[in-house]
Amino acid sequence: MSTATRHLDTRFQALRPLATTARPPKGWLRAIRDALGMTTGQFAARLNVTQPRVVQLEKAEIDGSITLNTLERAAAALGCRVVYAIVPERPLDDTIRQRANLVADRQLASIEQTMRLENQAVEDNRARTSQRQQLLADLLAHPSRLWRDT
């Protein structure tokens, strides 16, 4: 595992619990505005926009069309910060190793098929295991090769 991968996995570990936090049904902006006891008119004044624009912003957050810049401005007007992160569902190292195993198995199957066609099939399980380990080591040493095919 690379140092960068290890570093990111460590950072993501702290964020994973947040990734399962559901957005409130009416969105974070509305939930926080309501919790503060702030009207849409008051929020609009803090944002220097019209009250109907606040309603549009809150709807845009719910349907996912709000821009990150606009969300940051709105959050600041509520005394909040936007925390933006893309959190992998599982550690990156696990994803890399799983993909390496899949690609190695595909490559090995292709090699074995070619050898069978040339009547040079390898029957020795130790030789197959060794060849698979070599493929895995090569793939893990050059991770960009993992993503050439889908």
Contacts in CASP RR format, 6 or more apart in sequence:
PFRMAT RR
TARGET T0000
AUTHOR 0000-0000-0000
METHOD contacts of the structure
MODEL  1
MSTATRHLDTRFQALRPLATTARPPKGWLRAIRDALGMTTGQFAARLNVT
QPRVVQLEKAEIDGSITLNTLERAAAALGCRVVYAIVPERPLDDTIRQRA
NLVADRQLASIEQTMRLENQAVEDNRARTSQRQQLLADLLAHPSRLWRDT
1 9 0 8 1.000
1 93 0 8 1.000
1 96 0 8 1.000
2 143 0 8 1.000
5 92 0 8 1.000
5 93 0 8 1.000
5 96 0 8 1.000
6 93 0 8 1.000
8 92 0 8 1.000
9 91 0 8 1.000
9 92 0 8 1.000
9 93 0 8 1.000
12 87 0 8 1.000
12 88 0 8 1.000
12 91 0 8 1.000
12 92 0 8 1.000
13 91 0 8 1.000
15 85 0 8 1.000
15 87 0 8 1.000
16 87 0 8 1.000
18 83 0 8 1.000
18 85 0 8 1.000
18 87 0 8 1.000
19 85 0 8 1.000
19 87 0 8 1.000
19 89 0 8 1.000
24 30 0 8 1.000
24 31 0 8 1.000
26 34 0 8 1.000
26 58 0 8 1.000
26 62 0 8 1.000
27 58 0 8 1.000
27 61 0 8 1.000
27 62 0 8 1.000
28 61 0 8 1.000
29 57 0 8 1.000
29 58 0 8 1.000
29 61 0 8 1.000
29 71 0 8 1.000
29 74 0 8 1.000
29 75 0 8 1.000
29 78 0 8 1.000
30 58 0 8 1.000
30 61 0 8 1.000
32 78 0 8 1.000
32 80 0 8 1.000
33 40 0 8 1.000
33 43 0 8 1.000
33 58 0 8 1.000
33 78 0 8 1.000
36 78 0 8 1.000
38 46 0 8 1.000
38 78 0 8 1.000
40 51 0 8 1.000
40 54 0 8 1.000
40 55 0 8 1.000
40 58 0 8 1.000
41 51 0 8 1.000
41 54 0 8 1.000
43 54 0 8 1.000
43 74 0 8 1.000
43 77 0 8 1.000
43 78 0 8 1.000
44 50 0 8 1.000
44 51 0 8 1.000
44 53 0 8 1.000
44 54 0 8 1.000
46 77 0 8 1.000
46 78 0 8 1.000
47 53 0 8 1.000
47 54 0 8 1.000
47 57 0 8 1.000
47 73 0 8 1.000
47 74 0 8 1.000
47 77 0 8 1.000
49 57 0 8 1.000
57 66 0 8 1.000
57 70 0 8 1.000
57 74 0 8 1.000
60 66 0 8 1.000
60 70 0 8 1.000
61 71 0 8 1.000
66 74 0 8 1.000
68 82 0 8 1.000
68 84 0 8 1.000
71 82 0 8 1.000
72 81 0 8 1.000
72 82 0 8 1.000
75 81 0 8 1.000
75 82 0 8 1.000
88 95 0 8 1.000
96 140 0 8 1.000
96 143 0 8 1.000
96 146 0 8 1.000
97 140 0 8 1.000
99 146 0 8 1.000
99 147 0 8 1.000
100 136 0 8 1.000
100 139 0 8 1.000
100 140 0 8 1.000
100 143 0 8 1.000
100 146 0 8 1.000
101 136 0 8 1.000
103 135 0 8 1.000
103 139 0 8 1.000
103 145 0 8 1.000
103 146 0 8 1.000
103 149 0 8 1.000
104 132 0 8 1.000
104 135 0 8 1.000
104 136 0 8 1.000
104 139 0 8 1.000
105 132 0 8 1.000
106 149 0 8 1.000
107 135 0 8 1.000
108 128 0 8 1.000
108 131 0 8 1.000
108 132 0 8 1.000
108 135 0 8 1.000
111 131 0 8 1.000
112 121 0 8 1.000
112 122 0 8 1.000
112 128 0 8 1.000
115 121 0 8 1.000
115 122 0 8 1.000
122 128 0 8 1.000
122 131 0 8 1.000
138 145 0 8 1.000
139 145 0 8 1.000
139 146 0 8 1.000
END
